[in-house]
Amino acid sequence: MTTQTTATRPGEITLTMTGRELRHFLGAVLPHAGTDPGFPPLTMVTLDAADGHLHALATDRYTLGITRHPLPEPTPGQLTVTVPAAALRAVTRQIAPRADVRLTLTGEGLTIEQLSDPHLTYRLPASTEHPFLPDWRPWLAQRARLAPDPVLTGPRGVALNPAYLARFRAATRDGLPLELRPAGKALFVTCGTHFLGVLMPMDLSQARAATPDPLTGWLPAVPAAVATLGRVAC
């Protein structure tokens, strides 16, 4: 369907999308939200309407994910609220993928309405927690300009936590690849033009100092394997 957005009055944004689009939009960032109740700001999703897009951002400081959805009508100023990630997870599970959905964002919170039968309305009050990264645009821009200086595991390259790396799978769509590029000590992760993330490599330089290189035992076997394959091919 065609996305329609209107600023019904100052401080309010109304956006229409499908349930599937909503799941893609929020699902791309929810894996990056923290779950530790001892640090509430990290358990929030920041919703930000500005620069012609509605953005959603979440981070637990190990990874960060930001997704955006276009607003076809200009939006004066900037509107930002934080909503508990747990509440958004619960709502997205209830929304039918093929349903028409209306999002209304105000300073008081987010309302999600499933317009198709059955009609469902979820009102999520804005949290009193301030966004963990209120100035995320300049924060990211500054880091993106840094020369690559990744955390290296000795001479063995960059080590990535597979659990953290798996979080970015939720951002993929339409067969688009995930692209990683080093910036400073971090890795920037993009998928198309709808998703931007940050992943911090692991520092295993001390833990692996006395262990053999993982490639040991592999490379010497390569020539023999190639020769064997050559004989089979002939």
HUSULNOR-V57540 format. One record per residue. N is the residue number from 0. PSI is psi in whole degrees, -180 to 180 (* if undefined). BURIAL is I if it has 9 or more other C-alpha atoms within 8 Angstrom, else O. D_FIRST is the distance of its C-alpha to the first C-alpha in whole Angstrom. Layout:
n;psi;burial;d_first
N;PSI;BURIAL;D_FIRST
N;PSI;BURIAL;D_FIRST
//
This chain:
n;psi;burial;d_first
0;165;O;0
1;128;O;4
2;134;O;6
3;135;I;9
4;137;I;13
5;141;O;16
6;97;I;19
7;-30;O;21
8;164;O;24
9;133;O;26
10;14;O;26
11;134;I;22
12;131;I;19
13;128;I;16
14;133;I;12
15;135;I;9
16;178;I;7
17;164;I;7
18;-36;I;11
19;-42;I;11
20;-38;I;10
21;-43;I;13
22;-40;I;15
23;-44;I;15
24;-53;I;15
25;-35;I;18
26;-25;I;20
27;-26;I;20
28;-22;I;23
29;-34;I;24
30;-17;I;27
31;-8;I;28
32;144;I;29
33;165;I;33
34;4;O;34
35;112;O;38
36;-14;O;38
37;-13;O;41
38;77;O;39
39;-37;I;36
40;-28;I;34
41;-9;I;33
42;10;I;32
43;157;I;29
44;127;I;26
45;126;I;26
46;128;I;23
47;116;I;23
48;113;I;21
49;162;I;23
50;34;O;23
51;10;I;19
52;153;I;18
53;123;I;18
54;150;I;20
55;134;I;21
56;139;I;25
57;148;I;27
58;147;I;30
59;15;I;34
60;-16;O;36
61;-39;O;36
62;162;I;32
63;139;I;30
64;137;I;26
65;132;I;23
66;159;I;20
67;152;I;17
68;131;I;14
69;145;O;14
70;108;I;14
71;-18;O;14
72;141;O;16
73;143;O;20
74;116;I;21
75;137;O;25
76;-158;O;27
77;138;O;26
78;123;I;25
79;131;I;26
80;159;I;27
81;140;I;28
82;139;I;26
83;132;I;28
84;-36;I;27
85;-38;O;28
86;-40;I;26
87;-37;I;23
88;-45;I;23
89;-41;O;24
90;-45;I;21
91;-28;I;19
92;-24;O;21
93;-20;O;20
94;130;I;16
95;136;O;15
96;-36;I;12
97;0;O;10
98;154;I;10
99;134;I;9
100;139;I;11
101;128;I;12
102;132;I;15
103;116;I;18
104;125;I;20
105;177;I;24
106;-17;I;27
107;-13;O;28
108;-160;I;25
109;132;I;22
110;128;I;20
111;122;I;17
112;127;I;16
113;112;I;14
114;-23;I;13
115;162;O;13
116;130;O;17
117;148;O;19
118;122;O;18
119;143;O;19
120;129;O;20
121;123;O;22
122;117;O;24
123;106;I;25
124;147;O;28
125;140;I;28
126;154;I;31
127;-7;O;34
128;135;O;34
129;152;O;34
130;139;I;32
131;-34;O;34
132;77;O;33
133;-30;O;32
134;55;O;33
135;-27;O;31
136;-57;O;30
137;-31;O;34
138;-46;O;35
139;-41;O;32
140;-40;O;33
141;-43;O;37
142;-31;I;37
143;-24;I;35
144;-9;O;38
145;143;O;40
146;145;O;42
147;128;O;41
148;57;I;44
149;158;I;42
150;111;I;44
151;144;I;46
152;79;I;48
153;-135;O;51
154;9;O;51
155;7;O;48
156;-153;O;45
157;133;I;42
158;133;I;42
159;137;I;39
160;118;O;38
161;-30;O;36
162;-41;O;35
163;-39;I;33
164;-36;I;32
165;-23;O;30
166;-30;I;28
167;-11;I;26
168;-33;O;25
169;-17;I;22
170;-12;I;21
171;147;I;20
172;157;O;17
173;27;O;17
174;10;O;20
175;142;O;21
176;159;O;25
177;130;I;26
178;129;O;28
179;136;O;31
180;136;O;34
181;142;I;37
182;111;I;37
183;-135;I;40
184;2;I;41
185;170;I;37
186;125;I;35
187;135;I;31
188;126;I;28
189;154;I;25
190;111;I;22
191;-141;O;20
192;8;O;20
193;-12;O;18
194;139;I;21
195;132;I;25
196;170;I;27
197;135;I;31
198;130;I;33
199;126;I;37
200;164;I;39
201;148;I;42
202;100;I;46
203;15;I;48
204;-36;I;51
205;-43;O;53
206;-31;O;52
207;6;I;53
208;-38;O;56
209;10;O;58
210;153;O;56
211;158;O;56
212;133;O;53
213;-22;O;50
214;-12;O;51
215;130;O;54
216;-13;O;55
217;-51;O;52
218;-40;O;53
219;-25;O;57
220;-13;O;55
221;-48;O;53
222;-43;O;56
223;-41;O;57
224;-41;O;53
225;-42;O;53
226;-41;O;56
227;-45;O;56
228;-36;O;52
229;-41;O;54
230;-38;O;57
231;-41;O;54
232;-34;O;52
233;*;O;56
//
